[in-house]
Structure formats: C-alpha cells, structure tokens
Amino acid sequence: MVRIEDAIVVKYERDGHFEVLADPEMALAIKEGRSQDVRGALAAFEVFKDARKAEKASESEIERVFDTLDLEAVAGEIIRKGEFNPTTEQKRRMIREIRNRLIELVRQNSLDPRTKLPHTRERIEWAFENARVKVELRPAEEQLQQVVKELRKVLPLSFGTAKLEVHVPAQHAPSLYGKLHKLGNVLKEEWLGDGSLMLRIEVPSGMKVDVISELGELTKGDVMVKEV
C-alpha cells in the first residue's frame, strides 16, 4: 500500500464532497485507463470527507450517492472522475504527450498550400519551436484551433480532405475491407463481379500519402488508388 506521506488527495464532487488518498502515478494511470488497480493505488482504504483531517465519509452518505458500499468501486469512481493536482514530473509528461498529439493532428489534417503535400513531422516540430507555441494542460482537440493560428505565423497551412478511389483485387478484398473503413469515411462501395472491391473514401488531406502507402504495403503493390 502507498505511504500516506507520498499520497495526493483526489477530490470528487457529486451530491456532496468525497476524497481519497492515492499514489499520484497510479492515480493518473487509472484516470487515463492504463490501470485498474484501485486498491493498490490507495494510501488508505477509506473514503473521506476531508482526507487531511482524517474525517471519513459516512456509510449512509456513500451509499446514497454511489448506490454501493463497495469501497474499491467507490474509490475507483472518485479517482477516474475526480480532480487532483499532478506532480511536476506528471505535468511535464502530460504536456509532452499533448504536444505530440497536437503535432500529429496538424500533420494528419493539413497540407502545404504551395506544394499540396503534407508537412513532415520535423517541419511541424520546427514551427512549434519557432512560433513558441504554448501547450496547455487540456485535451489537444480543444486547443488545436489556437495552436494552428500560432503555427500559421511561421508555417503555411491549409486544411481539407482528399477523396480516393480504391480498387482492391479479389484476393485482398476480404482482409482489407475492415481496414478501409477505418482509414477514412467511406462514401461509396461496390463489390464487382470478379470478387474485387471498389471503394471511394474520404481522408484528411495530410493522410493521403500515408493511406496510399499503407495500402500498397498491405497488398505488395497489388492495388489501384487514384484521387478523384
């Protein structure tokens, strides 16, 4: 069990105030869905009204709000839905992961309007540095618009989609069918008389080259793709 002095307070508001004491790294892993070890994350197998004062929540209040007295289930909900202040190292790691996600979102969804080709990851990373983009501790998707605005000061960006017509020979069609539906938005599909598959899919502009390359690798070049 985690030592009390190493634990952080996780706070949760739901028809009342509830707290648990938990290891910061394990709590973050549970919150992000990387772990289910609630019991191992707790410094005290208790649900509190005020953890620092060791004031426990009553059983009647816990049952009223959570519909159970299973402390592991209650503590798990508090950790997953509650709030806590990450450690300095956690904040650095989370910011790094959000930054990487933002770079990938820009890479996948944008083009250089001058060449009509996607920017490389290295080029986007360069733009982040030179535009001095500030990454915030919130979901990447929520700050993408502001980040793009900053990036455009040093990097030409255009956003859009590309439509691809894909003809998959019969020997590859069954195994690639599900994959094609994941690669983009399927606008039209048709199974031809020879067992081959014709699809029209819409993908983010920046992903066009990646999609064509991946289909070529999966079929060893035995696929026809053209932009329409």
C-alpha positions in Angstrom: 0.0 0.0 0.0 1.2 3.6 -0.7 2.6 5.6 2.2 0.4 8.4 3.4 3.2 10.9 3.1 3.7 10.1 -0.6 0.0 10.3 -1.4 -2.1 13.0 -3.1 -5.7 14.0 -2.3 -8.2 13.2 -5.1 -11.3 15.2 -4.8 -14.8 14.5 -6.2 -18.0 16.5 -6.1 -21.2 14.6 -6.6 -24.2 15.5 -4.3 -21.5 16.0 -1.7 -17.7 16.2 -1.3 -15.6 13.0 -1.3 -11.8 12.4 -1.2 -9.3 9.5 -1.3 -5.6 9.4 -0.7 -3.7 7.8 -3.6 -0.3 7.4 -5.3 0.0 10.2 -7.9 1.4 8.0 -10.7 -1.1 5.1 -10.1 -4.0 7.5 -9.8 -3.1 9.1 -13.2 -2.8 5.6 -14.7 -6.3 4.7 -13.5 -7.7 8.1 -14.7 -6.1 7.5 -18.2 -7.4 3.9 -18.4 -3.9 2.4 -18.2 -4.6 0.6 -14.9 -7.5 -0.9 -12.9 -5.5 -1.4 -9.7 -7.6 0.8 -7.4 -6.8 -0.9 -4.2 -3.0 -0.8 -4.9 -3.2 2.9 -5.7 -4.8 3.8 -2.3 -2.7 5.0 0.7 -5.8 4.3 2.9 -8.7 2.1 2.1 -11.2 4.8 3.1 -13.4 7.4 1.5 -13.1 10.7 3.3 -15.0 14.0 3.6 -11.6 15.6 4.4 -8.6 13.4 3.9 -6.1 15.7 5.6 -8.2 15.8 8.7 -8.9 12.1 8.5 -12.6 12.8 8.5 -14.3 9.8 6.9 -17.5 9.9 4.8 -20.4 8.1 6.5 -21.6 4.8 5.0 -25.1 6.3 4.6 -23.8 9.2 2.5 -21.6 6.9 0.4 -24.5 4.5 -0.3 -26.8 7.4 -1.0 -24.5 8.9 -3.6 -22.8 5.8 -5.1 -25.5 3.2 -4.6 -23.0 0.8 -3.1 -20.7 0.3 -0.1 -18.0 -1.4 -2.1 -15.2 1.0 -1.2 -13.0 -0.2 -4.1 -15.7 0.6 -6.6 -16.4 4.0 -5.0 -12.7 4.9 -4.8 -12.3 3.9 -8.4 -15.1 6.3 -9.5 -13.6 9.1 -7.4 -10.1 8.6 -9.0 -11.5 8.3 -12.5 -13.9 11.2 -12.3 -12.3 13.3 -9.6 -9.7 16.1 -9.7 -6.1 16.2 -8.3 -3.1 18.3 -8.9 -0.5 16.3 -10.9 3.1 16.3 -9.7 5.7 18.5 -11.6 7.0 15.4 -13.4 3.5 14.3 -14.3 2.7 17.8 -15.7 5.8 17.7 -17.8 5.0 14.3 -19.2 1.3 15.2 -19.8 2.3 18.4 -21.7 4.8 16.4 -23.7 2.1 13.9 -24.7 -0.4 16.6 -25.6 2.2 18.4 -27.7 2.9 15.2 -29.6 -0.8 14.7 -30.1 -1.1 18.3 -31.5 1.8 17.8 -33.9 0.2 14.6 -35.1 -3.2 16.2 -35.6 -1.6 19.0 -37.6 0.4 16.5 -39.7 -2.6 14.3 -40.5 -5.1 17.1 -41.4 -3.0 19.8 -43.1 -1.1 20.4 -46.3 1.4 23.0 -47.5 -0.8 25.1 -49.8 2.2 25.9 -52.0 3.1 22.2 -52.8 -0.2 20.5 -52.0 1.9 18.0 -50.0 1.7 17.2 -46.2 4.3 18.8 -44.0 6.7 16.4 -42.3 6.6 15.9 -38.6 10.0 17.5 -38.3 8.8 20.6 -40.1 5.8 21.0 -37.8 8.1 20.5 -34.7 10.3 23.3 -36.1 7.2 25.5 -36.4 6.2 24.8 -32.8 9.6 25.9 -31.6 9.8 29.0 -33.8 6.3 30.1 -33.2 6.8 29.5 -29.5 3.5 27.6 -29.2 2.3 27.3 -25.7 0.7 23.9 -25.0 -1.9 23.8 -22.2 -2.8 21.0 -19.9 -6.1 20.2 -21.5 -7.2 18.0 -24.4 -5.3 18.6 -27.7 -8.5 18.8 -29.7 -9.7 21.7 -27.5 -6.7 23.9 -28.3 -6.0 22.8 -31.9 -7.6 25.9 -33.4 -5.5 28.3 -31.4 -2.3 26.3 -32.0 -2.9 26.4 -35.8 -3.4 30.1 -35.5 0.1 30.4 -33.9 1.7 28.0 -36.3 0.5 29.9 -39.3 2.8 32.8 -38.3 5.8 30.7 -39.5 4.3 27.8 -41.5 1.8 27.9 -44.4 -1.1 25.5 -43.6 -4.3 24.5 -45.4 -6.9 22.1 -44.2 -9.2 19.8 -46.1 -9.9 16.3 -47.3 -9.0 14.2 -50.2 -11.2 11.7 -52.0 -9.6 8.4 -53.1 -11.0 5.8 -55.4 -9.6 2.4 -54.4 -9.8 -0.8 -56.4 -8.8 -3.9 -54.4 -8.3 -7.2 -56.2 -10.4 -10.2 -55.1 -7.6 -11.9 -53.2 -7.1 -8.9 -50.9 -10.7 -7.6 -50.7 -12.0 -9.6 -47.7 -8.9 -8.9 -45.5 -8.8 -5.2 -46.4 -12.5 -4.4 -46.1 -12.5 -3.6 -42.4 -9.2 -1.7 -42.7 -10.5 0.5 -45.5 -13.5 1.5 -43.4 -11.1 2.6 -40.6 -8.7 4.5 -42.9 -11.4 7.1 -43.9 -15.0 8.0 -44.4 -16.5 5.5 -47.0 -18.6 7.4 -49.5 -19.3 4.6 -51.8 -18.5 0.9 -52.1 -19.2 -1.8 -54.7 -18.4 -5.4 -54.9 -17.6 -6.3 -58.6 -18.5 -9.5 -60.4 -14.9 -10.8 -60.2 -14.9 -10.5 -56.4 -12.9 -7.3 -56.3 -13.9 -4.3 -54.3 -14.3 -0.7 -55.5 -14.4 2.0 -52.7 -14.4 5.7 -52.6 -13.1 7.0 -49.3 -12.5 10.5 -47.9 -9.4 11.1 -45.8 -7.8 14.1 -44.2 -5.6 15.9 -46.7 -2.4 15.2 -44.7 -3.1 11.5 -44.6 -3.5 10.9 -48.3 0.1 9.9 -48.9 0.1 7.7 -45.8 -3.1 5.9 -46.8 -1.8 5.2 -50.4 1.5 4.0 -49.0 -0.1 1.7 -46.4 -2.5 0.1 -49.0 0.5 -0.5 -51.2 2.4 -2.2 -48.4 -0.6 -4.4 -47.4 -1.1 -5.6 -50.9 2.5 -5.6 -52.1 1.5 -3.0 -54.6 -1.5 -5.0 -55.9 -4.0 -2.2 -55.5 -5.1 0.8 -57.6 -5.6 4.1 -55.9 -6.4 7.5 -57.6 -7.5 10.8 -56.3 -10.9 11.9 -57.6 
